[in-house]
Amino acid sequence: MADEPDPDRLRQLEERIAAVQKARQPKRAGRNKYDTSSLAWRMVLELVVGMALGCFIGYGLDVLFGTLPVFLVIFALLGFAAGIRTMMRSAEEVKRDHERSNGEAE
C-alpha cells in the first residue's frame, strides 16, 4: 500500500501551494492623490473647454450676423451646460469603476 498518498502531506502541500499563489497575485493599487488630482483637472478642463467652445461659436455667429451680445450669451450658457453634462458623465464613470473594483475586492 505504499502507492497511496498520505492525506496529511497532501493537505500540507495544498496549503503551501495556496500560500505561494496568494503571495504571487498582484496587489490592487488603490487610487492615490495623483489619480484624484488628475481626475479633478480632467473635470475642470471639460468644463472650461465646453465654455470656451460655446463662447467661440457664439462670438463667431454674432460677428457673422452683427448681433454681438445675443449669440455669445446663448452659446456661452449652452457651452456651460455641455461642460457640466460631460463632468457628470465622467463622475458617473469613476463611480462605476470604483463600485466595480470594490465588488471584485470583496
Phi, psi and chi 1 to 4 in degrees:
 res  aa     phi    psi   chi1   chi2   chi3   chi4
   1 MET       -   23.5  -65.2  -69.1  168.4      -
   2 ALA   -74.3  -11.7      -      -      -      -
   3 ASP   -77.3  -20.8  -66.0  -16.8      -      -
   4 GLU   -78.2  133.0  -68.0 -176.9   30.5      -
   5 PRO   -76.0  151.2   22.4  -28.3      -      -
   6 ASP   -76.4  121.5 -175.5   20.1      -      -
   7 PRO   -62.9  -33.4   -1.4    1.3      -      -
   8 ASP   -66.8  -42.2  -68.9  -28.2      -      -
   9 ARG   -66.2  -37.9  -71.9 -174.5   67.1 -162.0
  10 LEU   -64.4  -41.9  -76.8  177.3      -      -
  11 ARG   -63.6  -43.1 -176.2 -179.6   43.3   77.3
  12 GLN   -63.7  -40.3  -69.8  173.5   -7.8      -
  13 LEU   -64.4  -43.1  179.1   61.9      -      -
  14 GLU   -62.3  -39.5  -71.7  172.8   -3.1      -
  15 GLU   -64.8  -41.9  -70.3  172.3   -1.9      -
  16 ARG   -65.6  -41.2  -73.4 -179.0   19.7 -152.2
  17 ILE   -63.4  -44.3  -69.5  172.4      -      -
  18 ALA   -62.4  -39.3      -      -      -      -
  19 ALA   -65.8  -40.7      -      -      -      -
  20 VAL   -67.5  -41.5  169.3      -      -      -
  21 GLN   -64.3  -39.1  -73.7  176.9  -19.0      -
  22 LYS   -65.5  -39.1 -175.4  176.8 -179.5 -178.2
  23 ALA   -69.2  -29.5      -      -      -      -
  24 ARG   -83.8  -14.3  -68.0 -172.9   69.6 -167.5
  25 GLN   -65.9  137.5  -72.4  179.7  -13.0      -
  26 PRO   -67.6  141.8   22.0  -28.8      -      -
  27 LYS   -76.8  140.4  -57.0  -80.4 -170.5  -96.6
  28 ARG   -79.9  120.5  -81.7 -162.8  157.5  -94.2
  29 ALA   -82.1  128.0      -      -      -      -
  30 GLY   -79.0  171.9      -      -      -      -
  31 ARG   -68.2  132.4  -73.5 -158.7  174.9  -88.4
  32 ASN  -107.4 -177.7   58.7   22.4      -      -
  33 LYS   -65.0  -27.1   64.6 -179.6 -179.5  177.8
  34 TYR   -72.1  -36.8  -60.0  111.7      -      -
  35 ASP   -64.8  -40.5  -69.9  -22.8      -      -
  36 THR   -67.7  -42.3  -55.3      -      -      -
  37 SER   -69.0  -35.5   65.1      -      -      -
  38 SER   -67.7  -34.7   66.5      -      -      -
  39 LEU   -65.0  -42.0  174.7   64.6      -      -
  40 ALA   -63.1  -43.8      -      -      -      -
  41 TRP   -64.1  -38.1  -84.7  111.1      -      -
  42 ARG   -60.8  -44.3  173.8 -176.8  167.6 -170.6
  43 MET   -67.9  -39.9  -68.3 -178.4  134.0      -
  44 VAL   -63.2  -43.7  167.4      -      -      -
  45 LEU   -63.6  -38.0  -79.6  173.2      -      -
  46 GLU   -62.0  -41.0  -71.7  170.1  -12.1      -
  47 LEU   -67.4  -45.5  178.7   63.4      -      -
  48 VAL   -66.2  -41.4  169.5      -      -      -
  49 VAL   -65.5  -41.0  167.5      -      -      -
  50 GLY   -60.7  -44.6      -      -      -      -
  51 MET   -63.4  -45.6  -76.1  -82.1  -54.9      -
  52 ALA   -63.1  -44.7      -      -      -      -
  53 LEU   -61.9  -42.2  -76.9  174.1      -      -
  54 GLY   -61.8  -42.8      -      -      -      -
  55 CYS   -65.1  -43.6  -72.1      -      -      -
  56 PHE   -64.2  -43.8  -73.4  134.9      -      -
  57 ILE   -64.6  -44.9  -68.6  170.6      -      -
  58 GLY   -62.7  -43.5      -      -      -      -
  59 TYR   -64.7  -41.3 -177.0   74.3      -      -
  60 GLY   -61.8  -42.6      -      -      -      -
  61 LEU   -67.3  -37.0  -71.4  174.3      -      -
  62 ASP   -65.1  -40.9  -81.7  -26.4      -      -
  63 VAL   -66.5  -39.7  168.1      -      -      -
  64 LEU   -65.3  -42.5 -174.6   64.8      -      -
  65 PHE   -98.5   -8.1  -64.8  125.4      -      -
  66 GLY    75.5   28.1      -      -      -      -
  67 THR  -121.4   72.8   58.3      -      -      -
  68 LEU   -50.7  -54.1 -171.1   54.9      -      -
  69 PRO   -85.1  -15.6   29.8  -33.3      -      -
  70 VAL   -67.6  -62.2  176.0      -      -      -
  71 PHE   -69.3  -30.9  -72.5  114.8      -      -
  72 LEU   -60.5  -46.1  178.7   63.3      -      -
  73 VAL   -67.5  -44.9  170.7      -      -      -
  74 ILE   -61.9  -48.9  -68.6  171.1      -      -
  75 PHE   -74.6  -26.2  -81.8   89.9      -      -
  76 ALA   -64.5  -42.7      -      -      -      -
  77 LEU   -66.5  -40.2  -68.2  173.9      -      -
  78 LEU   -65.4  -38.9  -72.0  174.3      -      -
  79 GLY   -64.3  -40.1      -      -      -      -
  80 PHE   -62.4  -44.6 -179.6   72.1      -      -
  81 ALA   -63.2  -40.7      -      -      -      -
  82 ALA   -65.7  -39.0      -      -      -      -
  83 GLY   -64.4  -42.8      -      -      -      -
  84 ILE   -63.1  -42.4  -66.7  -69.1      -      -
  85 ARG   -62.8  -41.2 -174.9  171.8 -178.1 -149.0
  86 THR   -66.0  -39.8  -54.2      -      -      -
  87 MET   -61.9  -40.3  -76.4  176.1   52.2      -
  88 MET   -66.3  -36.8  -64.7  -56.6  -74.0      -
  89 ARG   -64.0  -42.3  -78.2 -173.0 -164.3  162.4
  90 SER   -63.3  -41.9  -63.4      -      -      -
  91 ALA   -63.7  -40.0      -      -      -      -
  92 GLU   -65.2  -39.2 -173.9   65.8   30.5      -
  93 GLU   -63.6  -43.6  174.9 -175.4  -27.5      -
  94 VAL   -64.7  -40.1  169.1      -      -      -
  95 LYS   -62.6  -43.9 -179.0 -179.1  172.7 -175.0
  96 ARG   -63.2  -43.4  -85.4 -165.2  -46.0  -92.5
  97 ASP   -62.9  -40.7  -70.7  -15.2      -      -
  98 HIS   -64.8  -43.9 -177.4   68.7      -      -
  99 GLU   -65.0  -39.6  -71.8  173.1   -8.1      -
 100 ARG   -64.7  -42.9 -171.4  177.0  -51.1  130.7
 101 SER   -70.0  -33.4   66.3      -      -      -
 102 ASN   -70.4  -34.3  -77.5  -14.7      -      -
 103 GLY   -67.5  -35.8      -      -      -      -
 104 GLU   -74.2  -30.7  -69.6  174.5    1.1      -
 105 ALA   -71.3  -28.7      -      -      -      -
 106 GLU   -81.0      -  -66.6  175.5    0.3      -
